[in-house]
Amino acid sequence: MSIIEPGLVDTVLTAGLLRGDRAALTAEDIADAIAYMVTRPSHLAVTQAVLRPMGTCP
């Protein structure tokens, strides 16, 4: 089992929270993290990932 704990993600649900230069993750950022977790060798388990936006994001 793996857990991804994202910070603020730019979605329609968070549109009212994104003001000014506040950084947010994208759906692609979350997808990349999931892809990373599920493509590790079978002897390696990534059990938790905390994702936070840093600075300015695209």
N, C-alpha and C positions, 0 to 999 in steps of 0.2 A: 504494500500500500504506500502511496506517495501523496503528500499534501503540498499544495501550492498556496501560499498566502500572499496575494498581491496587494500592493498599496492602491492608490487612486488610479483607476483605469478610465481612459477617455471612451465613454459609451453614452448612449442616450439617457441612461439612468443617472449619470453623473454630470450631465451638461450644466446644471445649475451650480455645481461646485467649482467649475473651472472658470476662474476669473483672472484677468491679467496674465502674468507670466507664470502662473502655478503649473508646475510640471505634472505630467500624468503619463502612465504607461499606455501602450496601445494594445489592441487585441493581438497584433502580431508578436509583441513582446511576450505575452502569455503563451501563445502558440509555440514560440521558440523554446520557452522553458519546458513545456510539456514534451516537445520533440526531444529535447536534450535528455529528460528524465527517462523516457521510454526507449531510447536507443543506446543506453549503456549496456555493457556486456552483462550477461546473465549472472556473473559472480559479484556484481556491484549493484547496490541498491541506493538510490538517492531517495531518502525518505521524506525530506522536507526542504522547501525552498521559500524564502521570504524575498519578495521582489518589491523594490521601492524605486520610485522615480528619482533621478538625481539631476539637479540643474534644469536646463532646458531640454525638452524632448521634442522630437519632430512632430 
